Amino acid sequence: MISEIKENEIDTSNEEVTHFEFVGDRASDYNHELSVSRENITLLENFLELACNKQKTSYTLSLRSLKITHYSRLSDNKILCVLRSYPNITSLNFEQSKNFTDASLIEIARSYPNLESLNVCDNQDITGHSIYKIAKLCQKIRHLDIGFCGNITDDFIYKIVEACSKLELLRIGGLKRCKPISDQTIVAIAHLCPNLRHLSLKGCHNITDVSVNRLLQYIHNLEYLKLDQCKFITDSSICNIANSCPKLEHLDIGTSDASDTTICNIVRSYKNLKYLDIRCCCLVTDIVIDEIVQHCSSLEFLGIQLTNVSKDALSKLNPKIKIKRDSVLDMRPEKELNDLQVILVNLVQYLWLTYANLEDIVQYCEDKIKDEHYQKSIMELEWDMRGMAERFGLMVRMYRLKEKINYQPTNPELDTNYAITEFIPHDIKYREEQLPS
């Protein structure tokens, strides 16, 4: 915590207290001892108790920033008590705290017209109604994090950015899947929020190159850009990042099809780049690492899991760079081989289990599946899974790892006619012998 409490166990020292930070049910650093986490919760609950008892403190008027994260019991009533006790707060961070609703946010909008920063990410109980209320009533708001708030829809994001065009930080990734963020909303952000420095669109599955190119065309002060897990964004728009954001320091384009050429151009363009995440970019090779060595002396973090970067190439990097890579790159050859064997065995088992349940999955969807062509595709999938499992079974047999498969049939009386019966659960009954023509 930034401030230890002593006034009723809250120690405010002799300085004017402007910021409190509490971590609730889980510490942000997993290496913290359990006692530290318990101490944080005790201090947090003491702080909330003071507020609920309407007890004035030496920091009642001076407190400007309050951070309560990972706290599952942050109810509407507790937030209301905080609003009444601390009237001058301009920054609220309730990241991954639970159990409060739109009612709290509407009261925040009414109580804090000078609010500048709000973080309520990963709250599944709030909707776009309350965030829109804040956007309209809190005209000074600059930082807004509503990422992974599952009940906020695309149409409300459009209204929100229209209402608060002075935003400098916006995180809207992982919102409602049934009505996800659209290109239209991203284009609105590009036109209405020219001052953005920090933008996270993580998991915005529906946006395309069209809106990303518009962003890069109109917003030039970006220092932080997160585009990972945006499955329709391709190399054709990612390549434009190299010439559009001269102040960029943090870039995440994980799971994209960005090419070596594109990433090399980005690396050469941003010599002050500190954070680069290109995990799951399967086209990335050692060429990118060579460019980083030459041009990115400021780099502090590099994510390269599931790329084609070799262990030898990584050895060229500055040892001060924190590298997140595949654990297999750190293994000795014999350990790597053993782990691959175990993974193979588990894969065989899970493949058969999935295959066994495929009929149930199809039956569950029968009322929705009337298309004969679709049914034929399901049959083809069954055949493909069957063949794949048999091939994996043969590989497992070659590794002599049969004893590691621990599958217990639920109905041993059922049988089937597979080629490698040692590796096939006998309670799986194939639905058809022949594919429909």
N, C-alpha and C positions, 0 to 999 in steps of 0.2 A: 504494500500500500504506500501511496505517496505521503499520506499523513497518518500518523499513529494517533489513536484517540485516548485521552485521559480524563477529560471532563465527562464523568460517568464512563470511565475507561477509554475515552478518546483523547489522546494527547495531541493538542494543537500547538504545542510549544509556545513561543512568544510571538511568532510571526503571524501575519494575517493569512488565514486559510482561504484559498480560492479554489482548491481542487481536492476532491476525495475520489479514491479508486478502490473498489472492492471486487474480489472474485468470489463467486458463490459456491455452488456445489462441486465445481471441479476447478483446480488450478490451471492457469493457462500454460504453465510449464509443468510437464508431466514428471519432471525430476524433483519437484518440490516434495517435501515430506508431508505425510498426512496431517501432522500436527499443525503445519503452516496453513493448510486448507481449512482446518477446523477453526484456527485462530481468525482467519479472514471472515468466516461465516459468523462467528461470535461478534466481531467488531461491526459487521454489516447489520446484524440484527439489533445491536445496541443503538446504532445510528438511526435505524428505522423506528425503534421504540421511542427514542427521544422525539422524533418527528410526530409520531402518533399521539404522544402525550402532550403535544403542543408546548414542549419545554424549550425556551429560548436558550441559545448557546452563544459563545463568543464569535462564532462564524455564521450566525443566522443571516446576516446581511452581506457578508463578504464572499460567501460561496458562489462561484460562477460556473464550475464544471463538476458534474457528477457522473461517475462511471460505475455501473453495477452490472457485471457480466456473469453469465452461466449460473444464474440464480433462479431456481424453478418455482420459488414462492413469492415472486414479485407481483402481488395482487393489485387490482385497481385501487383498493382502499389504501394500501401502502404508498402508492404513487401519489394519490390525492393528498395524503398527509405531508409528503415531501413538498408538493406544490405550495401548500399553505405555510409551511415552516421556512422555506428558502425561496424568497420572491425574486431574487436577482440572478437566477441560473440562466446561462446562455448556451450551455452545451450539455446534452444528455446522451449517454451511451448505455443502452440496455442490451447489448449484443448477446444473443442466445439466452436471454432471460425469458422466463415463461410466466403464464398464468395472469397476464393482463390483456385487456381488450381495447377495442376502439374507444370505449368510454374514457380511458386514461388519456389517450392521445388527443381527444377533443378537448379535454380539460387543460392539457398542456398548451394547445393552440390558444385557448382563452387566457391562460395565466401568464404565458411567456411570449408576448409579442416581439420581444427582442431576441428570441431564440436564433442561434446561428448554426448549430450543429445538432443533428439527431441521427442516432444509430439504433434501429430496432430489428436488425437482421435476424432471420431464422425464427420469426414469430409467426405461427400458423393461425393465430386468433384475431389478427387485425386485417382490415380490408382497405381498399383504396379510398373509401369514404373519409376515414379519419386522416389519412396522409394528405388528401386533397384539402381538408380543412386547415391543416398546418400550413400547407403551401399558400393558401389564400390569406391567412391571418398573421403568419410569421414572415414578413417581407424581407427580413434580414438573413434568412437562412441561406447558408453557403454550402454546407455539407449534409448530404442525405444518403443514408445507407439503409435500403429496404430489400437487400438481396435475400433471396430464398424465403420471402414472406409469401407463402403459397396461395394466399387468397387475394392477392393484389393482381388485377388484370391489366391487359395492355391498354384498354381505353382509359383507365385511370392514370396510367403513367403519362399518357399524352396530355391529359388535363393538368397533371402535376407540373410537368416541365413548362407548360404554357403559363402557369401561375407563378413559378419562381425561376425566372430566366437568369438570375445572377449566380446560379450554382457553380461551384468550383470543384466539388466532389460529388459523384453520383454512382451508386452501386445498385444495379437492378437485375443482376443475374439470378437465374433459378426461380423465376416467378411462375405463376399458374400455368400448368401445362395445357389445360383445356383451352386457354386463351392466351398464348404466349406473346412475348414482345414481337412486334411486327416491324418490317422495314419502314412503314409509314411513321411509326413512333421514333425510330432512330433518326430518320430524316428530320423530324421535328426537333429533336435534341440538337442536331447539327446546326439548324437555323436559329434556334431560340437560346442556346446555352453556349455562346462563343467563349466564355471565360473558363470553361472546364479545364482543369489540370489533371484530374483523377477520374477515370471512367472504367468501370467494371461491367462487362456484358457476359460474364461467365455463364455458360449454359443457356444462352439465348438461341435456342435450336432453330428458330425459323428465320432469322435474319440472313441476308445474302450479301454478296459483293456490292450490290447496288447501294445499300445504305452505308456500308463501311466506307466505300469510296466517297460518299457525300460527307461523312464525318471528317475524313482526312482532308477534304477540300475546304471545309469551313472552320475547323477547330485546329489551331496551330500551337496552342500552349500546353498540349498534353505532356505531362511528365510520367504518368502512370496509365497504361492501357492493358486491359485484360480481355482477351478474345478466345480463351480456351473453351473447348467443347461447343463451339459454334459450327455445327456440322456442314452448313451450306456456304461457309466462307472459304474461299479457295486462294490459291497462290496468286491469282490475277489481282486481287485487292490487297493481299498481304504485302506484295512487292511495292505498293505505293507508300507503305509506312516509311520506307527509307528516305523519302524526300519531303515528308509532310509534317513531322513533329521534331523540330530541332532541339527541343528541351527534354526529349524522352530519356528517362532513367530506368523505368521498370516496364518490361514487356513480357506478356504471357500469351503465346500462340499455340499452346499445347493441343495435341490431337488434330492439328491441321495438316494439309498436304503441302505445306511450305517447302520449297525446294532449296537445295544447297545455294544456288545462285541468289535467291531472294534473301536468305538469312545472311549470306556473306555481304550483300549490299547494305543490309541493316546494320551489321556489325561495323562496317567501314564508315557508315554515316554517323554513328553515335558513339563517339569515343568516350563519352561520360556515362555510358550504359552501366548500371550497377546490378541489374537483375534481369536474367534472360531465362525463360522457361520454354523449352521446345520439346518437352516430353511427348512421346507417342507420335512424333513427326517422322514417319518411317522413311522418308526420302533423305534425311540428314545423314551425312557421312563425316569422315575425318577432316574433310576440306574445311568445314565450318570451324573446327577446333583450331586449325592452322590460322584462320583469319582472326579468331578471338585472341590468340597469342600475340599476333602482330598489332592489333588495333584496339583492344579493349583492356587497357591497363587498369581501369577503374572497376572492372567487374567483381562483384562480391558473391553472387549466387548464379549457378547454372544448373538447370534441370534437363537431363538428357536420357531419362528412362525410355526404354523401348525405341531407341533409335539405332542407326547402324554405325555408331561411334565406337571405336575400339579402345581397349584398355591402354594400348601403347600411345594413342593420340592424347588421351586424358593426362598421361604422365607429363606432357609438355606444358600443362597449365600451371599458373602460379599457385603454389600450395595454399595460399591464403583464401583462394576461392572455395566457397562451400559448394560442393558438387553433389547433387542428388541423382544417383545413377542406379542401374540394375545391380542388385546384390550379387548376381552371378559374376560380375566383373571383379569382385573382391575374393572370389573363392579359389582355392587350390583346385587343380584339375580333377583329382580324385573325388573331392567333395562336390564339385559341379556335376560330375557324372552320376554320383549317387543320388543327388537331389533330382536330377532329370529322370532317373529311373523311378523314384518315388512319385514324382508328379505324373509320370506316364501311367503308373498303376492307378492312382486316384482318378485320373482322367477317364480311364476305361470304366471304372466303377460308376462314376457320375454320369457318363454317357449312357450306360445301360439303364440307370435309374431314370434318366430323362426320357429315354426311349420307352420305358415301361409306362410312363405317365402320359405319353403323347396321346394315346387314345382318349384318356380322360379329358385332356385339354381340348381335343377336337369335339368331344361330346358336349362339353360345357358351352362351346360356341355354336352348337348345331343350329340353334334357333336364329343365329345371325349369319350362318354360312349356308347359302342356297345355291351358290355358283358352282356348277359342276367342274369348271376349270380350276377353281380354288381347291376343291376336294381332291382333284387329281394331283395338284401340287403338294398337298399334305401326304398323299400316298408316296410320291417321289421322295419327299423328305424322309419318310420312314425307311425307304429302301436305302437312301444315302447314309442315314444314321446306322442302319444295320451293318452295311458294308464297312463303314468307318470303324465301328466298334470291333468288328471281326479282325480288321487289320491291326488295330491297336492290341487286341488280344494276342495275336501272333507275335507282335513285338515284345509284349510282356513275357510271353513264353520263352522267347529267345534270351531275355534277361534273367530268366529263372526266378521270377519274383511272384510266382503263383501264390505262395503262402502269405503274401502281404495283402492279398485281396480278402477283405473281411465282409463278404456279402452274405446275409442270412435270408434265404427265400421265405416269403410269407405264405406261399402255397406250393409246397414241393410236388403236389400231384400234377400240376400243370407241366407240360413239356413242350419242347419246340425242336426244330430240326436244324439248328445252327451247326456250322462246320467245326468250330472250336468250342466244344461244350464246356471245357474246364473253366472258361472265362465268361460264361454267359449265365446270368441268373435264370433258373429254371421256371420261375413264376411269370416269365414274360411270354405272352402268346401273341404271335404276329397276326395282324388283323386280316391280311389278304395274302394269297399266294401269288397273284398276278396283278400287275398294274393295269388299270383300265386303258384301253386303246384310245 
